[in-house]
Amino acid sequence: MSLIRFSYSYSLPLLFLCSISAILAQTNGDPTTKTMEDFSGYPIHEPSQTFFPSSLSVDAQSLQKQIDELSTFSDTPAPSVTRVLYTEKDVLARRYIKNLLGLSGLSVREDAIGNIFGRWDGSEPELTAVATGSHIDAIPFSGKYDGVVGVLGAIEAINVLKRSGFKPKRSLEVILFTSEEPTRFGIGCLGSRLLAGSEALAEALKTTVDSQNISFLKAARSAGYAKDQDDLSSVFLKKGSYSAFVELHIEQGPILEAEGLSIGIVTAIAAPASIKVDFEGNGGHAGAVLMPNRNDAGLAAAELALAVEKRVLESGSVDTVGTVGILELHPGAVNSIPSKSHLEIDTRDIDEKRRNNVIEKIQQSAMTIAKNRGVKLSEFKVINQDPPALSDKSVIEAMEAASKELNLIHKLMISRAYHDSLFMARISPTGMLFIPCYKGYSHKPEEYASSQDIANGVKVLALTLAKLSLS
């Protein structure tokens, strides 16, 4: 033990005051804590973290292996992926994700409809957490990266931070959202809509059925969810449940690849709307009914499909888009005039008013077509009409800072595809990160993102989560 000698003099009061000032500076105003630390040799508080972006190391090989393994849970052969809500393959894929969350040391829970949460507790767990995640369901014959990069990439981002020695202050949470795709029940972002507190959806799901007349609740229970309860309000989260949410996703467009950029930082998500339309005509034999005497529901549908394109282009904005994704004819025989037709239309825009104006014009066209062709417009129903979402300034700034510190060139951009982030923005400050994908392909087997681009996205996500966790 070294002895400390004091020389008493008239300068002692000044020396003492200087010493106190130094201690206060080192211990945020608590000299007692500093003294205890000096004599015990142990810190009373965790030291502030110095976090170096160079310490972030992504296991790109393992991540790609996980993406490939997850793609095998599919109802169609490779290279396509088909993974529909609550089917056997969906349940197996969920089990795969829950296992990875557990292996990463996260505490796992699920809600009544199968939103899955994996939490890494921070040093101050009473603070609202920072969340990240996406979805793993896949429309028929699609690819293996849409949504999946945002789930497996989020888990890897947590692993990256753990390997770097980072200790979060706010807890970090990975979310797998149930049914972002509308494939089975016609409702996009079903899980995140309910999390955002949609009472109308919770009520509607009590009577919603799929194309096979299987109810939502029966399907959910077959997958192990919604047990003994019809009330789904337990899924709702209060506004402010998270301090921030960040979603990593492939761009699903060609801009980043074409411009040679690594990262897209989303400033706004376009407002989507879905429309169902039914026409009814007389039908008849394809040879016996002459053309002037026909009331062809199929031609009414075809004419409306062209009218959708016309009305969208009339908006005058490149940000307005419309798609007739489903067109079905009944009875569907080559020698029978269609007596019924069914269309499902998707239209979206970053400007809600402009999009709604397009919907009104499409309805006017449908009414005019029905009158001119002598068919009945039996249904024109707007299924969902969601407002756009703006990314939060503080989240954008964190993503920009992370990209710059990692020396990755980024671009501010708009998402014209909708994502779970659209609804998470109703709960917490939200942002999105895009990475390039080959030729902008998505929702098809050719969908592809390189391991390097995915690794870049995971690094930016990890550093962003770290910044938000310490805020």
Buried (B, 14 or more C-beta within 10 A) or exposed (E): EEEEEEEEEEEEEEEEEEEEEEBEEBBEEBBEBBEBBEEEEEEEEEEEBEBEBEEBEBBBEEBBEBBEBBBEBBBBEEBBBBBBBBBEBBBBBBEBBBEBBEEBEBEBEBBBBBBBBBBBBBBEEEBEBBBBBBBBBBBBBBBBBBBBBBBBBBBBBBBBBBBBEBBBBBBBBBBBBBBBBBBBBBBBBBBBBBBBBBEEBBBEBEEBBBEEEBBBBEBBBBBEBBEEEEEBEEBBBEEEBBBBBBBBBBBBBBBBBEEEBBBBBBBBBBBBBBBBBBBBBBBBEEEEBEEEEBBBBBBBBBBBBEBBEEBBBEBEBEBBBBBBEEBBBBEEEEEBBBBBBBBBBBBBBBBBEBBBBBBEBBBEBBEBBBEEBEBBBBBBEBBBBBEBBBBBEBBBBBBBBBBEBBEBEBBEBBBBBBBBBBBBBBBBBBBBBBBBBBEBBBBEBEBBBBEEBBBBBBBBBBBBBBBBBBE
